[in-house]
Structure formats: C-alpha cells, structure tokens
Amino acid sequence: MAETVLITGGAGFIGRHLAAELLRRGYGVRVLDSLIDQVHGGRGAPEGLDPRVAFIDGDVRDAAAVARALDGAGSVVHLAAEVGVGQSMYAIDRYVSVNDHGTAVLFQRLIEAPVRRVVVASSMSVYGEGLYATQDGTTLADVARRPRRPGEPWDPLDGEGRPLRPRPTPESKQPALASVYALTKYMQERLTLTVAPAYGMEGVALRLWNAYGPGQALSNPYTGVLAIFASRLHNGQRPMIFEDGEQRRDFVHVADVAQAFALALEHPAAAGQVYNVGSGEDRTVREVARMLAAAMGREGIEPEVTGKARAGDIRHCIADIGKIRRELGYAPRRDFREGLAELAAWVAEQEAVDRVGEARRELEAKGLVA
Ligand code: UD1
C-alpha cells in the first residue's frame, strides 16, 4: 500500500503545493494545520487543498492532535511554523513556542509511533550572512553585520573599507543565528537530526531560500517579500524596499520547493543530511520589485526605497545548490520570468488586503526598523 505522508502546516503555501506533488507521486496525504488567522485570514476551512487530502484541524503543540494526525502515517514533512523574520524579533514567545515547542511535541509523539522519515523545513536564515569574497578573491565565512552609521555603505566591508561580494553559500558554512526566527529554525533542524536516528527514523533538513509562487498569503504583511510587493502593487501602492534594495536573495518557485521535499522524502541518500534549496540564481530586492511590477502591468508604480533596515535581516545570502543537485538529482525547472508571469496572473484574480503599512508601523514603534 502507498505510504501516507503527514504534512504539518500543510494547509499553507508550500504545504498545498507539496500535497499536490505527493498525490501525483501516489502517496496518501494527511495535513495537520491550525489555520492561523495571520495566514488564513480567519477562514475556518483550508482553501486550495486537494480534496483527496485528509485534513485535521489542530495545533502542532497539541499532543492529542499530533497523535491523531500521526496514526497510520509512514513519513512526516514538518512545515508547521511561524515564518516572519521581522515579526520574530518582537513575537518572541509565539515564535519559540510554535516552532520549537511544536517540534518537541511532534518528536515526543514520534517516540511512541516512529515513522520511516521526517523531513523538516529549515531556512537559509540559519547561515546569517552568507559567504563573501574579498576583492582579491579570498573567501570569508565569518562576516557579521555590524550596526551601520548613517552614510556608510550597506554592504559588509573588508579591513580597508572595500565592499565584500556575496558568494554562493554551501551547507558547510557554520550557522550564525541573527534573528529569533533563525534560532528557532536551527533548533527545529537539530531536533530532527538528533532525535530521529535515536529512534530508528531518518531525519532530513532542507534549508529553503525565498519561496514564491501562486498561493502565497497575500494579506499577511509578514510573508515573503514577493507576496508583499504583489499585494502592494495589486492595490496600486508602492512596494516599500528596506535598506537600498541591493540586498541579494535566491527566489525559488514553490513547485521546485515541492520537488525538493519529494526527493528528500524518497531518496535513500538523503537520510541524516542537510540540503540547500534554491533556484541557483540570485537577484536583488530592487530588481525583483521592478520585474514584478512589469509582470503585473504596473511599471508606473515605482518602489519606495526607505533606506532603513529591519532588525534581524541579513544583507546577502545566496544559495549553492550543488549538493542537492548531485546527491538527490534536484533540478529547478521554473524560469524566474515565467514564475513572475504566473504569479501576476494569479494575483490579478485575488483580493489582497494591504496591511503592510500597519506592519511597518508596528516594527517602527518597537524600534525594529532603523
Ligand atoms: C524568508 C522567509 C523565511 C525563509 C527565508 C528563507 C518570509 C517572511 N520569510 O526570509 O521564512 O526561511 O526567506 O530564505 O517568507 N523586504 C523589503 N520590503 C518588504 C519586505 C521585505 O524590502 O516589504 C526585504 C527584506 O528587508 C529582506 C528581503 O526583502 O532584505 C527579503 O525579505 P523576506 O521576504 O522577509 O525574506 P527573508 O528575510 O529572506
């Protein structure tokens, strides 16, 4: 009989795409999700989840709900988490509770009912700043962001004040945890890789870069930057760019993220491993703001560059995806322009409440944007 996979947090953006991918591959899929208001806008039932998915409404910190969800499951993909880097810096108890206590409750139950494999969604944010190269080509692995004085460049500098250039970051870079979110993600990852093998299970951690695509929570002002910009543009508002907009990330289409999770569940070589998941291409935030505006037919709406930084943010981190390509045969398939066109077409059909101003005021009032 086909294996049943439990996806915690599976009613969210990545979970829905993954559920569809796993059904295509012949798995049974079960989802445990508490449908938090910030993501699901107060809806009492999951939206956009394939009807063949067995849905369990419950919190990952609720041991009884977790026990029900695990009953008969052969593997687990653990996605249930709070995901905003900025918000994590003030909603500390909530982030630590959902992300870390939630993972602890899950593993406490898995001791009684072990599964074949647990794949956890970790994050590139565990690296802190990515690798950098000096102007003579030396690689630096220990760059940290220092408080910036007005007028100073945003990029990290070498000893002589010359800007360092970001380099693709492999899994071997030591973590440098720069936000509450990053701390909680590292804890989730380590719990999985420590506890799973102690009970005969296989643990795998995927460090995701910036996932985007149709279905992202447009009205959640703490979601990823592309969804936030899409919601602003859709409402005729200017995207707000932190810093100078030249910070670099790797934007990976959610279908490619789903592919990575499926491989991480299936491939024998993945047991006990950590993998980066990105597209292998990097872009600046300013560049994606313009490209998205063009894809949405809103070229006339110029982004507002705020010149302020959000506490907990890193400057640059770009992905080295060599390991997952080599070991699991992962191959990102989505072209970024096509992905943006698809996102734009989807957004055009949506209603998005723009709460970005509210969220920014909240961060500012707490001194977390400066
Ligand atoms: C994001 C994810 C995190 C994931 C990580 C993996 C969210 C909320 N966070 O973090 O869960 O683990 O990717 O890479 O999805 N920015 C603006 N204007 C805005 C919002 C953001 O300029 O309105 C900037 C930020 O300052 C940052 C960049 O865009 O420099 C990316 O921000 P964000 O989308 O929040 O992603 P990460 O912090 O990289």
Residues whose N, C-alpha, C, O or C-beta is under 5 A from the ligand:
A	BS01	UD1	V83 G84 V85 S122 S123 M124 S125 L208 W209 N210 Y222 T223 G224 V225 I228 M240 I241 F242 Q247 V285 R310 D313 I314
